[in-house]
Amino acid sequence: MANGKKYDFKLTQETNGWKAEIVRQVTSKRTQVSKAQDGFATEEEAQTWAEAELKGFLAKQAERNKRKKASSAE
């Protein structure tokens, strides 16, 4: 099985500022936005938010996976 990043973030510039999105790789060709926020004044602000949110999002997912694994083992 390939070892890749399932979750990542994407930054896009819009007319009113920058937008940050946490994206999940669903298949090799399809991604899905898990969380998004827009209205950042600079790219650095959007990147800082995205990195912090991604870290928290991954921690939350890991905890959820542990709980699901523990409940399915019973």
Secondary structure, DSSP 8 states (H G I E B T S, - for coil): -----SEEEEEEEETTEEEEEEEEE-SSS-EEEEEEEEEESSHHHHHHHHHHHHHHHHHHHHHHHHHHHHHHH-
